Amino acid sequence: MASGHEPPAIITEGMPTQLPDIDPDETREWVESLDAVLDERGKARARYLMLKLIERARERQVGVPALRSTDYINSIPPEREPWFPGDEHIERRIRAFIRWNAAVMVSKANRKGLEVGGHIATYQSAASLYEVGFNHFFRGKDHPGGGDQIFIQGHASPGMYARAFLEGRLSTDQLDGFRQEVSRGPHNGLSSYPHPRLMPDFWEFPTVSMGLAALNSIYQARFNRYLHHRGIKDTSQQHVWAFLGDGEMGEPESLGAIGLAAREELDNLTFVINCNLQQLDGPVRGNGKVIQELEAFFRGAGWNVIKVIWGREWDNLLAQDHDGALVNKMNTTPDGQFQTYSVESGEYIRNNFFGGDQRLQQMVSNLSDEDLRKLPRGGHDYRKVYAAFKSATEHVGQPTVILAQTIKGWTIEALEGRNATHQMKKLTSDDLKAFRDRLYLPIDDSALEDAYNPPYFHPGTDSPEFQYMMERRKQLGGSLPQRRVAPKTSLKLPGDDVYKPLAKGSNSPVATTMALVRLFRDLMKDPEIGDRIVPIAPDEYRTFGMDSMFPTAKIYSPHGQQYEAVDRNLLLSYKESEQGQLLHEGISEAGAMGSMIAAGTAYATHGEPMIPFYIFYSMFGFQRTGDSLWALGDQLGRGFLVGATAGRTTLTGEGLQHADGHSPLLASTNPAAVHYDPGFAYEVAYIVKDGLRRMYGYGLDKDKPFGEDVFYYLTVYNEPVPQPAEPENLDVAGLLKGMYRFDEYQTAEGDDVPRVQLLGSGVALPWVRKAQQILAEEYSVAADIWSVTSWNELRRDAVAAEQHNLLHPDEPEQVPFVTEQLKDTKGPVVAVSDFMRAVQDQISRWVPNDYTSLGTDGWGLADTRAAARRHFQVDAESIVVAALEILAKRGDVKPEVAAEAARKYRIDDPTAVAGVKQEGAGA
């Protein structure tokens, strides 16, 4: 048994590591054998052997359970900490300068008359975490390996600005412009949070939408591996760091993909969770222990977990803990109490933490109350943080999460550990003086009398601190954060031949989804851009007819395919490969969006333009993952989103949960989304061609040499419809701007013939064409058809014209495109789509004609297409009645004509079309 002077048995991952050794020689032989494997064969081989031994031990019923949490102490004991290579004093001074400037910047932004907000406390708690990274680990864009990707916690942005100021990247005027992005003139203000669209040369990843940074960083690390395995770029030296908050981990997205990271062994990924134990309004787990909770989550998911809880001053106390009394106290004290200790006196800590046990009292008997008050948390100790970061970067086979305990608002006495600290944005003159003294800064009292205008501090470019900081960044590859758009490859876009098959039309009905997939397959065969295309789908490749790609393009898997597929004897068998091109995300639209963002921003992140095509059930795009789509636009992502099975009446059997009647409206709220609702195959071809030109046509536009920062969203349908050939003299410009005249049926001419303008999009075009024929043959009403390829783009054009006219009243008035197109037409307009009326009503105010619309407002339903369309009154017969009704109001036809037509067609009765057959209903 262990003597009273030996340390107690400590359980680490279910294994006692400090039990007495009954045969030291045998133990040494085993340890030496492991060391030999590590030295001769490397970590990967050693890891494999260890896993096999654990597997065998369990087979032989040797007790090696895997506990999901460990004691509330540091994972790396003092004797295993590596030598710290930096200059401790200089780095402490650098941190002091950055702390000061970050706090002053936010405080100044909240002076009377301005008060634009900001956050002081988050960066103060995380400063050591970031600075150890900046000085020793984070590799910049000029690093030979390509540089790391750093997802910075959104509320910590002031610290990044403060460091950039010290480096000379930002001026005092720019710091004074924090959260003032337009009022100080172009490029003179700083965005509130990491926003690449607002600061495209500075920020690389938008992170303040809580939870998305965790998910997106996982898929960024995974996409790095994808690029490497496919031979597009060597990413083996690039590491992804994600800085997160413990409160932020409450968002489901934060933990939603951690299983993927472990399953794919993403050891190029490290989460750093700043566990200051506080969320916005109070403790994260006042009655619990959030670090233990997170450790259990991540260990259970298969991550390597490193806890950095206590600073070095605790090491001596833990060394005296022969009976485990101190560890037990640490294990049983809830977070809310630790938060209280961060603001209380040393006497309080002595009486409440150490006072309940004689052994604990004896441990601290030689420490003063001031010593006890200053006992630090591990996240503020750069040696402890350095040890954790070094271990994380050297770990093989697992992603790593570092759980670092800190104090929110640390070093600012007025903010430290208080529940309201997140909302505290101003420092008084006394607060500033106390903060200055805590940081030992040479700033006179007189400079701090005006609390609204305290000075920033810079030690000078000749100072040892500045020289040290710049040399460290030079050695690591340049300043960060930084975003560069300098693609190493200029894509040669395909010519017209690849689009010609869709221009021919089809004698048999073809769904626009299938037309797009046909084009997609042909583009993947293109010798110039084929390998740059990244197909993405959330477990729906077969639904969209893309299973033909499995045997050739293959599904990406970092482990290849280690099994015989059940359908291996079939022509279209399921095939996984390490070099696979298809990203099959399982049932996870959020994960698919993570891949979409990583692929769509690779032109900047990696200098490698990639062309993602993300195809999904239309209902589950903008509705389910709208926040991620906003992040895609904010990160200046490009590529194609394909909302297949679009519309509220086309996906017949699925019901309201799958019936998309509104995604164009959601897309319209995203300024980066270019939405099209094509009805014909040739329209699909022109839209995709123009999308490639706009997003990837480098050098075609001198004002946008590397393409436009937009992404395309196409709604396509699973209903087979007649596909006309491309008309002669097609108005391609109109098609791309949002509408063009489409006439196939010759209608009666003459001034005495009533006339109506029928506007339709997507799958509504066949209904409109049928309505045109009925109106002509049964009611002698002429109808002109307009194919509206984008209601959204028509509205944007009109809004832009109005804005121009507002700003330039002395110039000739700009006319919206939709107004120009319809200005010489006769008769009222009936606008129809398979979406709710609000989609087409976006353009109503700019239509010079009388206007009415038909749409699928309300809940979706499961039935045949004919029944659903009669239910919503959007089918051809309903269009006929709507046209006759608006003509009657104008006096162009007799009032009773519309009423008789409504009765004749029974447009209020879905049972009237119960016998109508349909095809292509499967989804």
Secondary structure by P-SEA (a helix, b strand, c coil): cccccccccccccccccccccccaaaaaaaaaaaaaaaacccaaaaaaaaaaaaaaaaaacccccccccccccccccccccccccccaaaaaaaaaaaaaaaaaaaaaaaccccccccccccccccaaaaaaaaacccccccccccbbbbbccccaaaaaaaaaaaaccccaaaaaacccccccccccccccccccccccccccccccccaaaaaaaaaaaaaaaaaaaacccccccbbbbbbbbccccccccccccaaaaaaaccccbbbbbbcccccccccccccccaaaaaaaaaaaaccbbbbbcccccaaaaaaacccaaaaaaaacccaaaaaaaacccaaaaaaccccccaaaaaaaccccaaaaaacccccccaaaaaaaaaaaaacccbbbbbbbbbbcccccccccccccccccccccaaaaaaaaaaacccccccccccccbbbbbbcccccaaaaaaaaaaaaaccccccccccccccccccccccccccccccccbbbaaaaaaaaaaaaaacccccccbbbbbcccccccccccccccccbbbcccccccccccccccccccccccccccccccaaaaaaaaaaaaaccccccbbbbbbbbccccccccccaaaaaaaaaabbbbbbbbcccccccccccccccccccaaaaaaacccccccccccaaaaaaaaaaaaaacccccccccccccccbbbbbbbbcccccccccccccaaaaaaacbbbbbcccccccccbbbbbbbbcccaaaaaaaaaaaaaacccbbbbbbbcccaaaaaaaaaaaaaaaaacccccccccaaaaacccccbbbbbbccccccccccccccccccccccccccccccccaaaaaaaacccaaaaaaaaaaaaaaacccccaaaaaaaaaacccccccccccccccccc
